[in-house]
Amino acid sequence: MRNGSGDEYYIVFNSDGAILKGFTHESKIWLDICKNDKLLPDFLAQVPNCFTKAITEPALEFQYSSFCIWRTYLDSNWNLVNYHLPSQEDNDLSDDLLFI
């Protein structure tokens, strides 16, 4: 899904569950990533190994992520990459993009 303003998300379903990669170009998280010129090392390290193929798929451009949500069939709820900004403003704007 692309909103026409540069924001997007992709959902991948596999035999283990589903993972959603999102990008919001005005989020505090993305602005912090741009400042550091890369994702923080632990951003995608929190994603379970069963989604490695999805997060390494070049077409999904996981290096351009401001939020990542997943759920395995064994989970009782959705999980979100825990990303803490130095400014304590953890607004990834995912609510705006996922309003549907």
N, C-alpha and C positions, 0 to 999 in steps of 0.2 A: 504494500500500500504506500503510495506517495501522495502527499497533500498538495503538490504544486508549488510549495514554498521552500523546498529543500529538505523537508523532514520526511522520514520514511520508517517503515518497519517491515520485517519479514518474519514469517512463522514457518518453522520446519517441523514436520511430524515424522517420527521414526518409530521403530518397534519398541523403544523405551519410553516414549512420551512426546513432549513438544517443547520447543525452545523459540523464544521470540527475541529478535534483535531489533533495537530501536535506535533511531538517530534523530535528535532534535538540535538543530544548529544554534539555537539561542539559549540552550540550557546552561546553567552554571557549571555543570559537569563537563560539557563539551568545551566551554571556554577555558576551563582549567586544563583539560587535556591538550588544547592548542598551545597554552602557555608552556607546557612541559614537552610539547612536540611529540607526544606519544601517550598511549593508554598507560595508566599506572600498572605496575607489574602484577598486582593481585586482582585486577579488574576481571579478567576472564579465567583466572586460576580458580575462582570459586565455582565455576560451572562443572557439573559432573562429567566424568570421562565419557559417558555414553553419548555425549553431544560433541565430542571432539571433531568428528567429521564435519558437522555443521559449522562450528566456529572457525574451522580452517578452510572452509570453502571460499575460494577467491571471489566468486560472484556475489557473495553476501557481504563482503567488505566489513568484517567484524572489527577491523582497526578503526572504523568510523562508527563507534557505538557510544551512545550516551546512557543507554539502559539495556539490560538483558534480564529476561524473565524466563523461567522454565518450570516444567512439572513433569515428573516421571509418573508412570502408572502406579508406582508404589507410594508416591507422596499423597498426603491428604490436603495439600494446598499448593498454591503457586509460590515460587521462590524468586527473589530479586537479588541481583548482584549488589552487595553492600559496598557502596562507594561513599567515602567521607571526604568532603572538601575541607581544606584548611580553614576556610571561612565559616564552617558549620552550616552552610547553605546547601542542603542536599536536594535541591530542586532539579530533577531530571526532565521535567515537563512531560513525562509519560502520560499523565492524566489528560493533558490536552490532546495528545495524539491518539490515545486509546479510548476516547470518549464513547465510541460506538460499542 
